[in-house]
Structure formats: C-alpha cells, structure tokens
Amino acid sequence: MPLDAARALAAGPRSVEIAWDRKDVLLHHLGIGAGVPATDPRELRYTLETRLQVLPSFATVAGGGAPGVIRGLSVPGVDVDLAQVLHGGQTLAVHRPIPVVGRATAVSRVTAVYDKGTAAVLVLRTEAADADGPLWTEEAQIFVHGAGGFGGDRGPSGPTARLDPPAGEPDRVVLRPTREDQALLHRLSGDWNPLHADPEFAARAGYERPVLHGLCTYGTTLKTVVDTLLDGEATRVTGYSARFTGVVFPGETLRIRMWRGEGSVLVTVHTVRGASSLERDRERGRGEAPVLTGMVVERH
C-alpha cells in the first residue's frame, strides 16, 4: 500500500490532551512485570499507591491512547497494512519526574521518512508538557515492510559507536522471565494491535504466535536497570533509547546485560529459553536471540 513521504513530512503537528492517574501507572507497571514477589518492598514502589513512583517508560503509554508506532499510521500520506508494521526503535528524554496524577498536552509530527530499499522507516516525534513546562520528548521509529524504494534518504544505518557494548564482561547480568499472558495485560495500557493477541493476525504477519510488545520489553528492561544499578530510584533516569532488533514471544526469558558508563548504562537484551527446548531453539536460531540493541539509559 502507498506511502507518500513528502505528504507525511508536510503534515502539521497534531495536538491532543492526555490525562492519567495512579491506576494507569499501576497498570503499566504490572504490564511490564512489576509485582513479583508481590510483597517485596522493592516491588511495592511500583504496585502500591501509597509508595508509588513512576517509571519513565510510562510516558510511552500515558493517556491510554495508541502508542507512537500506531499514531504514526494515521498521519496524512501514510496508508499501509498494519501487518507490515514493526516498532523499529524508541527514544525517550525525561525533562523532570513524571507525576503520579497528571494532565498534559502532547504534540506529535513525523520528522523523518527514510527509504531503506525494501522498507521505509518513519520517525514520529512527540513532545508532552503540562502547566509547569515540558515533561518528556519521545521518538518512535516505525518500520514498514514493502514501503521503501521511493528514492528517499536512507537515513542513519544504526546506533552510534558509543552505544555499542564494551568488550569486557558486563557489570550485571539479570534473567527476567516474561509471563504467557504478558502481552494481554500490557495491551490494556493502549496498544490494541492484534499482533499481540490474535494468533490469526500474527500468522498473517509471519509469526508462529502473537508477540510481546516492543514497548513491554523496553519497559521491563528499564525497570531492571533502575532496580539493579540505580538503587531503585526511577527519578535518576533522564533518557532511554533502544533499537528493536528481534521479537519476544510471551513466556520467554530475557537475558539483560548491563555495563556502567559515565552518566549512563549500556544494555543489551536477548531471549533465552529453558533447557528442555534448547534443541528446538537451535534449529530456529533462537538459542539466544537479540531483541534490544544499541541501548543506553542516561542517568543522574
């Protein structure tokens, strides 16, 4: 289906009013795996309203509307098949701590359309501000199979070299399991793409079964970094970027490797499965498959 890059870039910004409360924050935290063990004081920072702090990843779902990867498909000049769309990457800059209860104006527009030959990548930038000023800025990179070849700029080929993981051993490695119903819970925060719930739609998109949201893995990883290297203090995060280079099937385990940097944490995420399925995984090339790369968490 057609993609008119010039029209998408020329489209004016779209402004929407968004609002959220503690219930929305709690749902997001549960959707990225918080609350295990349920009575752990460290988990209660994410699951109990009287102790609640907000993980910056909440910005990607605040307001309960469609995430950037879906909003970008409603821009003039973008008429593509949802089954051909993947979330290619996400960047987030947090200008100050996100309040537990809030209202904001979110302004979005397409800032770039790259021609990758067999595919196109749209960049949707969203800036959110409340009465006290800017809250966050995010960019969603939207990968559309079959929409390239229009003669446009190829754009950047990948993350800058400084985002590559160091050659040495990571400072910490954490195994983080996901649940079989993880995608069904995470989608309640606003991403209703049937790719994450409907087996027939997933098959049409080329997957053996529904896949986990990229933003779920993105949020799960951020929580792991905060809990492991930032003393559990979400307000220390000032920015977060990652490329989505593979898919996670609900029920798989994430292997999260972390390296401390100067004012940052560099991270890679791979999927691993239990020993009983190793032979099948090797046949499918999923013994340990990369899913998030070029990742950096900026911190105070």
C-alpha positions, 0 to 999 in steps of 0.5 A: 500500500502507498506511502507518500513521504513528502505528504507525511513530512508536510503534515502539521503537528497534531495536538491532543490532551492526555490525562492519567492517574495512579491506576494507569501507572499501576497498570503499566507497571504490572504490564511490564512485570512489576509485582513479583514477589508481590510483597517485596518492598522493592516491588511495592514502589511500583504496585502500591499507591501509597509508595508509588513512583513512576517509571519513565517508560510510562510516558510511552503509554500515558493517556491510554491512547495508541502508542507512537508506532500506531499514531504514526499510521494515521498521519496524512500520506501514510496508508499501509497494512498494519501487518507490515508494521514493526516498532523499529526503535524508541527514544525517550528524554525525561525533562523532570519526574513524571507525576503520579496524577497528571494532565498534559498536552502532547504534540506529535509530527513525523520528522523523518521518512527514510527509504531503506530499499525494501522498507521505509522507516518513519520517525514520529516525534512527540513532545508532552508538557503540562502547566509547569513546562515540558515533561518528556520528548519521545521518538518512535521509529516505525518500520514498514515492510514493502514501503521503501524504494521511493528514492528517499534518504536512507537515513542513519544505518544504526546506533552510534559507536558509543552505544555499542557494548564494551568488550569486557564482561558486563557489570550485571547480568539479570534473567527476567522471565516474561509471563504467557499472558504478558502481552494481554495485560500490557495491551490494556495500557493502549496498544490494541494491535492484534499482533499481540493477541490474535494468533490469526493476525500474527500468522498473517504477519509471519509469526508462529504466535502473537508477540510481546510488545516492543514497548513491554520489553523496553519497559521491563528492561528499564525497570531492571536497570533502575532496580539493579544499578540505580538503587531503585530510584526511577527519578535518576533516569533522564533518557532511554533509547533502544533499537528493536532488533528481534521479537519476544514471544510471551513466556520467554526469558530475557537475558539483560546485560548491563555495563556502567558508563559515565552518566549512563548504562549500556544494555543489551537484551536477548531471549533465552529459553529453558533447557528442555527446548534448547534443541528446538531453539537451535534449529530456529536460531533462537538459542539466544536471540537479540531483541534490544540493541544499541541501548543506553539509559542516561542517568543522574 
